[in-house]
């Protein structure tokens, strides 16, 4: 009996720093059917302020590291990375190249276009860089590049409808190419609160509200400082836990310390379940997001959420049912937090509904199945879309 040839999938991401995209990709690579797919993950190095998700976990899937594939754009290094990618693609000879994040998406798809091979191109938008990151000229250049690459991609995946619609609004791709794939994640067993309070050095008398993510401008830690001022004046028994790190951490810590604000900085916490175990509410203050995994994780743990109305947060959180989606107003943000802190029964019921909904919509098994389905559909096609030779 002749064994069916495996479908070769090369997955490419700039870096696997702790965060939503890394968790998603690790889940896919760990769960994909090894009998049907031969797959490899290609990634770069994390920044000094980041933790590599791969090095902090034990995974069995194949990984290839290319040092120049990281976040920063450096023309000479990026050209060398281009050549390394071309060599790797020749060696692995993939049927499908699936790229994630902007830099890897650009380099990976360009390598395939220059290779003159019949490779299906898939790209996932975990978010976008259309607002809050760069000036008008740089943003315009990014749009032009993404338009060019989208026309030459076979499938474009968006992690939410709002992200897809915002990309379509600026002419990136057309509707027929897009697929919506919700994130998928899972949690380990949530530990007892008293165990975590001891291990994290927390005060058991306080109530905790949590904020997860990179401490960068787009996440609006300045809003967090304003919320902390309000909590200090109105809820002296409540503290904010910041689980994350980034270039603005020292500045934010200094402001919090100078005003004696109720914020405790934990740095990167690999066991996110420990933070969830002591938290009553998860908050997100960002100006721009894709589909933030921290909100899904919080709801899986039975926590209500308060988040700004950005990206696909309104798809993850059912407003007034599993949490509150608020405009970019600190006053309204504080009001929503206050509602949950004052009415513990309301917060508990919201958390229960959040967990039920998250378990239904955001499982890793569903995430893997959705990707396998796309790959199988592509391979049932005659060949990739017709692309001009470069």
PyMOL commands that set and color helices and strands:
alter all, ss='L'
color gray80, all
select helices_A, chain A and resi 20-31+67-69+75-92+102-115+136-151+161-169+175-177+193-199+217-219+221-234+249-258+272-278+293-300+313-316+330-342+344-361+364-379
alter helices_A, ss='H'
color red, helices_A
select strands_A, chain A and resi 7-13+37-43+63-65+96-100+120-125+155-158+178-180+207-212+238-243+263-267+279-284+304-308+323-326
alter strands_A, ss='S'
color yellow, strands_A
deselect
rebuild
show_as cartoon
